[in-house]
Every structure is written in C-alpha cells, then in structure tokens.
Amino acid sequence: MTLHSGSQLLAAASYDQRRTRELLALLSDPVRVNEVRDMASGKLLCVTGLYGRDEESMQLLLTQLFAQAMEQDCLWALFAALDAPASPAADDLLRQQGMRPVRPGDPSLLLADMSAPVVFLQNVETAIKPPFSSDETVLSAIRQDKRFFEGCCGAVLVDGLGIGDVGNVVLRDRKHLSQDGLIIVVMAINRDDQRLVSGPDIISRGFIYVRENEDIIENTRDVVRQILSQSSLAGEDWPALKNRIKDELHRFIFEKIKRNPMILPIILDV
C-alpha cells in the first residue's frame, strides 16, 4: 500500500493477511510462531515494512491500512521486521497504535489487538500538517475511517460489577483456555537438599480426555522428569526451571498433537 501526493511517494507499507497457522512461512522460526499463537488467533494483518517521509504520512497510511484490515475481519495486527528494523519514527508510531513486543525487549516483532485500537479514534484532523490539512480528499478519508473505527469500538461490555477493568491480557487468557485448555504440572521439591520428593503430577482441564489419552499424559510426565534430572533444583533456580518446563512441553505437545494448551508449572517447597 502506498500514499502519494500527485506523483510524489509519501509513504509505503508492505503487508499481507495470514491465519496464525500460516505464520511459519512468514517468520521461519517455530519458537516465535508459538509466542505469537500464545497471544493471538484467527486472521492477522502482517506488516513487514513501513516507510515514510514523515510521521504524518505514515499515520495516514496506517489509518487506511488498519481500516481496510478491520473490514476484512482481521483480529490482530502483527509487525515483523524481517530484513531491517523499523526506523525510530516508524517504531514509535507503531507503538502509538497499541503495538507491543511479543517478546519483552524485542522490537522486531510487535502485536496489537484490533478489537481495542488505542489511537485510531484520536482527532487526526487536528494533528496533521500541511499540505494534508488543506486537502479535502485526505480529510474526507480520515473522517470515513474514523467513523468506521468508532462503529467497531463503540460498544462497552460490562463484566461483573466493573466497567473496563478486564484488560486484554485477561481476555486473551480466557480465549486461550477456551480454545486449547490447561495443563498443570505439580511437583514437590526439598529446597535444602535439592531433591524431588513427589511428582511430577499432570492435571489436565479442557485439553484432552485423560482416560482415553493416558499415553500422552505419561509421555508429558516423562518430558518433565527428564528436565528435572538435567536441571538444578536449588530454590533460586526455580523461575528458570518453570520457564524451561513450559517451553519444552509447548514444543513436545505441539509436535505430538498440534495443540497449544496453557501450561502452569507449580513447585511446592517441602
């Protein structure tokens, strides 16, 4: 998508639309794909490049791009810097749109929930500068896109006794649980002598029917046992141990049955 003023190119974006199951061809990294799948589902607008002469040009282009994507039922927007990192101005603008790093501290992969735009409802008409501020074609396009965004985002949902206190993280977790279920890994470790006392026990909810899939549960338990045998059980190492259990089980389960449940390791200090 491009933005021109006469014959002059002002801004350009490279993009396509993909389902989460099609992301491997774009990102070429199963770990990064799983990180995105942990947070998003359905159709994504995938932006791989954003260039512009100035911030106003890129803002106008993004407004048109997001409006078009929402009309085509994209649920999430993903920015993936495949060849070169975004310029500081482009990175700042993407974050103003509500995009946040999929992996903390990594600006090369950003994600935004299209159902909760942050600045799409801002008064762009008063923020843009000449020559756009006097261009009636540009102003008309902005007003049209703004009305569309207001129509998409105007509903207020009440959850329990609060209004607006259920954030995107909570809603994302609820969606993840409803789609893929939950696995809880429980183990008891003696902190003093770094010894496994009991477990690991596997508790499954909404994932698979345990009685008909005991082999998968037992294989999952074996993976955790192997991790424990190769890791330090000292108390200060437990956070890293939990992360390793989650990563290894995600990889094992996805390879085994192409499912991506939420995994919650619990270590009891006895």
N, C-alpha and C positions, 0 to 999 in steps of 0.2 A: 504494500500500500504506500502511496506517495502523496505528498501535499505540494502543490505548485502555486505560484503567483505569476500568471502569464506563462512564460516559457522557463521561468526560474524555479529550480527544485529547492524547496524549503525544508522538507523533512521526508524520511523514508523509514519503513519498518518491514522486516522480513518475518513472516509468521505462517503458521498453518493451524489446523484444528485436529486434535487426536483424542482418542479414548485412552484411559490410563493403561489399558492392556497393550497399547501400541507405542508406549514411551521408550521401550528398549531400543527401537530403531533410531530414535532421536538422540537419546542420552548415552547409549553404548556402555552403560555401567549398571549392572543389576542392583548394586547397593543403593545408588542414587535413585533408581526407579522405585525401589521399595520404600525409600524415605518419602518420595512424593505420594506413593499409594497409601502410606500411613496417614496422610493428611487430606488427600483429595480423592474424588471418584467421579465417574461419568466423563463427559466431554470437556476438554481443556482447550483454551486458546493458548497456543505455544508461540511466544515471541522469541526469536533468536537474534534479532539485531534491531537497534533503534538509533537513528542518526538524524541530526537536525542542525540548522544554522543557529538556532537559539531555543530557549526553553518554551517560549510561546508557540513556536511552530510544532515542537514535539508534543506539547499539551493538546493542541488542536488535533493532531494526528491520532494520539492515543484516545481522545474522546470519541472520534469516529470509529476507531478500531474496536473499542470496547462496546460501543452501542451496537455495531454490526454483530459482534460475537454473542451478545446477550439475546439479540433477535433470533440467533441460530442455536439457542439453548445451551451455550457453553456455561458450565457451572463454576469453573475455576480459570484463572489466568496464570500462566507459567512463563517466567523469563529465564531462558537458558543461554548463557554466554558461551557459545560453542567454540568460536575462533578467537575472539578477543574480548576482554572485559568491557563492560559498558563505560562510557565516559562518565566523569564525576557528575556532570549535569544530568545525563540520562539516568544514572543510578539514583540520584536524589529525586528526580521526577517519578520514577517507578515506585519508590518508597512512599512518595506522597499519595500514590494511588492505592496504598494499603498493602503493597507487596512486601513480604518479609522473607528472610532467608529460610530455606528448608532446613539447612544445617547451620546452627548458630556460628556467626563469624565468616560464613562463606557467601560472598556477594554474587557468585556466578550462577546461583540457582535460587530464584525468588518465586513466591507463590502468593496469590491473592484470591480470596473468596468472592466470586462475582455476585453473590446474593447480598453482600454487605459492602458496597463501594464506600470509600472514605471521602474522596474529594470530587466524585462525579457530580455532586449536587452543589458544588461551590459556584459562586457567581462569576463564571469565566468571562462574561461580557464586560465586567469592570476590571478584570485582571489583564486582559490582552492589550497590546500596544499597537501603534500604527505600524504598517498600513492596515492591519486586520480590524482595528477598532472602528474604521470607517468603511469597511467592506460589508455591504448588506448581505451578500451571499454567505460570507463567513458567519455573520451574526445570526442569520436565519438557520444555518446548520447547527449552530450551538444551541439555539432555543429549541429546535426539534429534538436534538439528542438529550437535552436536559429534561424535556417533558417525558421522554421515553424512560430515562433513569428514575424520575420521580414516580412514574407508574409502576416500575419494577420494585421500588424500595419504599413505597409509601405506607405499606401495611405495618402495624405494630402488633406483635404477638405477646400475649401475657402468659407467663409460665408460673403457676402457683400464685403467690402473693406479690411477686415483684414484676416490674416492667423494665426490660433492658438489662437485667442483671445476669442473664445467661449468655455468656460470651461465645465466640466462635470456637474456642477450644473445647468447651463443654458440648456444644452441638456436634463438633467433629467426632468427639469420643463416643457420643451416643450413636451416631451414624455408623462408626466403625464397629461398635459392639453389635448393632442390629444386623450388619451385613456379614461379619466374619466370626463373631463370638469371642470368647475369652478363655485363656489358659492361665491357670495359677500354678506356679511351681513353688512348693513349700519344702524347706529343708531346715534342720536344726544343727547348729554348729557350736561346738565348745570354743569360745573365744580364747581361753587361756592356753589350751594345748593344740589349737587349730585342728580339731578333729571333727569329722562328720558324725553326728550322734544318730540321726534318723533321716529318712528320706533319700532321695527326693521323691515327694508325692506330687502327682499331677491331678489337678482338679479342672474339669472342662465344663463350660457353660455356653450353650448355643453354638458350639463348634462342630462336634461330631457326636453320634450316639455311641457312648463308650462300650457298651456290651457287644456291639457289632464291629468295633474297631479297636479291640484290645491290643492288636499288634502295633498300631500306630502309637498308642499311649505308651506301650512298653519301649518302643524304639525312641520315643521322645525322652523317656526316663533314662535310657542308655546314653543319649547325647549329653544330658545334664551330668550324669555320673562321670563321663569322660572329661568334661570341662572341669569338674571339681577335682578330679585326680591330677589335672595338669596345672591347677591354679593355686595361688596362695590363699589360705583360709584365715589369714590374720584379719582382725576387725577393720583395720584401716583400708584394707583392700576390697571390702565388700561392695562398695559402689561400682568399682570396675568389674567385679565378678558378676553383678547383676546385669550390667550392660552387655557383657560377653554372652551370658546366657540368652538374653533377648535376641542379640544379633545372630547367634548360631542357630537358635530354634526357628527364627524367622526364615533363615536360609534353608534349613532342613525341611520344614513343613511346606514351604512353597515348592521346593523341588519334588517333594513326595506327592502332594495332592493339590498344588496350585491354590492354596488358601493362605490368607494373611490375617490370622487372629491377633487380637491384642494379647500380649504376654506380660504377666505380672509376677516377677520372682519375689518371694518373701523368705528372708533368712531370720530364723529365730535364734536368739542368743541363749544358750543353756549352759 
